[in-house]
Amino acid sequence: MTHLPDRAFRYCASLVSVAFPSSLVSIGDGAFSGCSSLVSVTFPASLTSIGSHAFERCSALTTVTFPASLASMGGCAFERCSALARVTLPAGLTSIGGYAFFRCSSLASVAFPAGLTSIGGGAFRDCPLTRVTFPAGLTSVANLAFRGCSSLTRVTVPDTATISPNAFPPATTVLRLPPASMRDLQRWCEAVDGALAYKRCRPLLYGWLERAQTRLGSYGPDGAARQRDREEFEGDFGLLVD
């Protein structure tokens, strides 16, 4: 067997465990949706894709072991898996589907692989994540991807990433960006109503701030953003929304 059909074990409420064949390549949409007694899942090394809603509402699921070969994860794949507390995504994964881990109410930790390039809309919405670090090659974080993650206080974003205006909760999220990303985030800055904090301000940053037309509420310990010497901007640029 290379493919598990769509909805193959849907709503098998007494299913506690499953052994996959070593030849399995893909799991269909909704294959284990609603299997509320399923506790752990270990995928074979041959697996490359998990369909949408494949393990949605598997409320007892605590452990998921992904193979390095996994390249794609469909939308809502693990939505509302309320017992899942920690996820380590595999090296081969390049994209995470929309709402893949939506409302996983115990999910406090996720480790992203170096090859990840995109995170779908609502992928981790309403999860109790406390910290997220993105890989250097990330190119996009879609709308609402981390919205409702009220415990998320720090996000490290690479300069390659395009961030949707509503990707993070505006009242609680701190973004730290290298200078190359400033213009990419201008539209996001204009969309929020809060305060900007700066560290080691330099003319390049000052000029960008003037163009951003964002209401400034406070400044970092280095003082007000003002015209300074022409040295290259150093350190981090942080966006702090009160």
C-alpha positions in Angstrom: 0.0 0.0 0.0 1.3 3.4 -1.0 -1.8 5.6 -0.3 -4.3 5.5 2.5 -7.7 6.6 1.1 -9.6 9.7 2.2 -11.7 9.2 5.3 -10.4 5.6 5.7 -10.8 5.5 9.5 -12.9 8.6 10.0 -14.7 8.7 13.4 -13.3 5.3 14.6 -13.6 6.5 18.2 -12.1 3.3 19.7 -9.0 3.3 17.6 -6.0 3.6 20.0 -3.0 2.8 17.8 -2.1 2.3 14.1 0.8 0.6 12.4 1.6 1.9 8.9 3.2 -0.2 6.2 6.8 0.8 5.3 5.6 1.5 1.7 3.1 4.2 2.6 3.7 7.5 0.7 0.6 9.5 1.4 -2.3 9.8 3.8 -5.6 11.0 2.3 -7.9 13.8 3.5 -9.7 13.1 6.7 -8.2 9.6 7.0 -8.2 9.6 10.8 -10.4 12.6 11.5 -12.3 12.2 14.8 -10.4 9.2 16.0 -10.7 10.5 19.6 -8.9 7.6 21.3 -5.8 7.7 19.1 -2.8 8.4 21.4 0.4 8.3 19.3 1.4 8.1 15.7 4.7 7.2 14.1 4.9 7.6 10.4 7.0 5.4 8.1 10.2 6.7 6.5 8.5 6.6 3.1 5.8 9.1 3.9 5.9 12.3 1.9 2.4 13.9 2.3 -0.4 14.2 4.9 -3.8 15.3 3.5 -6.1 18.0 4.8 -8.0 17.2 8.0 -6.1 13.9 8.2 -5.9 13.9 12.0 -8.4 16.6 12.8 -10.1 16.3 16.3 -7.9 13.4 17.5 -8.3 14.8 21.0 -6.2 12.1 22.8 -3.2 12.4 20.4 -0.1 13.3 22.5 2.8 12.2 20.3 3.5 12.5 16.6 6.7 11.4 15.0 7.3 12.7 11.5 9.8 11.2 9.0 12.4 13.4 7.4 10.8 12.6 4.0 7.6 14.4 4.8 7.4 17.4 2.3 3.8 18.7 2.7 1.1 18.9 5.3 -2.4 19.7 4.3 -4.8 22.3 5.8 -6.3 21.4 9.1 -4.2 18.3 9.3 -4.0 18.3 13.1 -6.7 20.8 13.9 -8.1 20.7 17.4 -5.7 17.9 18.6 -6.1 19.3 22.1 -3.6 16.9 23.9 -0.7 17.6 21.6 1.9 19.7 23.5 5.0 19.6 21.5 5.8 19.2 17.7 9.1 18.8 15.9 8.6 19.2 12.2 10.8 17.2 9.9 13.7 18.3 7.8 12.0 17.8 4.5 8.9 19.9 5.2 8.7 23.0 3.1 5.2 24.2 3.7 2.5 24.0 6.4 -1.1 24.1 5.3 -3.6 26.6 6.5 -5.1 25.9 10.0 -2.8 22.8 10.2 -2.6 23.1 14.0 -5.5 25.4 14.6 -6.8 25.3 18.2 -4.3 22.7 19.4 -5.0 24.0 22.9 -2.0 22.4 24.6 0.6 23.1 21.9 3.3 25.2 23.6 6.3 24.3 21.5 7.0 23.9 17.9 10.4 23.4 16.1 10.6 24.4 12.5 13.0 22.7 10.0 15.6 24.7 8.2 14.0 24.1 4.8 10.6 25.5 5.7 9.5 28.3 3.3 5.8 29.0 4.0 3.3 28.9 6.8 -0.3 28.9 5.8 -3.1 31.1 7.1 -4.3 30.2 10.6 -1.8 27.4 10.9 -1.1 27.9 14.6 -4.1 30.1 15.4 -5.3 29.9 19.1 -2.3 27.8 20.2 -0.6 28.6 23.6 2.8 29.0 22.0 5.3 31.0 24.1 8.1 31.4 21.6 8.7 30.8 17.9 11.9 31.0 15.9 11.7 30.8 12.1 14.4 29.3 9.8 16.5 31.7 7.7 14.9 30.6 4.4 11.3 31.4 5.4 9.6 33.5 2.7 6.0 33.9 3.9 3.8 33.9 7.0 0.2 34.0 6.0 -2.8 35.8 7.4 -3.8 34.8 10.9 -1.0 32.2 11.1 -0.4 32.9 14.8 -3.4 35.0 15.6 -4.9 34.3 19.0 -1.6 33.0 20.4 -1.9 35.2 23.5 1.2 33.7 25.2 3.5 34.5 22.3 5.8 37.3 23.4 8.8 37.0 21.0 9.2 36.2 17.4 12.5 36.1 15.4 11.9 36.8 11.8 14.4 36.4 8.9 14.8 39.2 6.4 13.5 36.9 3.6 10.0 36.7 5.1 6.9 38.5 4.0 4.5 38.8 6.9 0.8 39.2 6.6 -0.6 42.2 8.5 -2.6 40.0 10.8 -0.2 37.1 11.1 0.4 37.8 14.8 -1.6 39.1 17.7 -0.9 42.9 17.6 -1.3 43.5 21.3 1.4 41.0 22.5 3.9 40.2 19.8 7.5 41.5 19.6 9.2 41.3 16.2 13.0 41.6 15.9 14.1 42.2 12.3 17.4 42.9 10.5 17.5 46.2 8.7 16.9 44.6 5.3 13.3 43.8 6.3 12.3 47.3 7.4 10.6 48.3 4.1 8.9 44.9 3.8 7.2 45.5 7.2 6.1 49.1 6.5 2.6 48.1 5.6 2.3 46.0 8.7 3.5 48.8 10.9 0.9 51.2 9.4 -1.8 48.7 10.2 -1.3 48.6 14.0 -2.0 51.1 16.7 0.8 50.9 19.3 4.3 51.9 20.1 7.7 51.4 18.5 10.8 50.6 20.4 14.3 51.1 19.0 17.8 50.1 19.9 20.9 52.0 18.6 19.0 54.2 16.2 20.9 55.4 13.0 19.9 57.7 10.1 18.7 54.9 7.9 16.2 53.8 10.5 15.2 57.4 11.2 14.5 58.1 7.5 12.4 54.9 7.2 10.4 55.8 10.3 9.5 59.2 8.7 8.2 57.4 5.7 6.2 54.8 7.7 3.9 57.5 9.1 3.3 55.4 12.2 2.2 57.0 15.4 5.1 56.8 17.8 4.4 56.1 21.4 7.7 55.3 23.1 11.4 54.8 22.4 14.1 52.4 23.6 16.9 53.2 26.1 19.0 54.8 23.4 16.8 57.8 23.2 14.5 59.4 20.7 14.9 58.5 17.0 16.8 61.6 15.6 19.3 62.5 13.1 22.7 61.0 14.0 26.0 60.2 12.4 26.1 58.3 9.1 27.5 55.0 10.6 25.9 51.8 9.4 22.9 50.9 11.5 23.7 48.3 14.2 21.7 45.9 16.2 18.1 44.9 16.1 15.0 46.7 15.0 12.1 45.8 17.2 8.4 46.4 16.9 6.6 46.4 20.2 2.9 46.8 20.2 1.5 47.7 23.6 
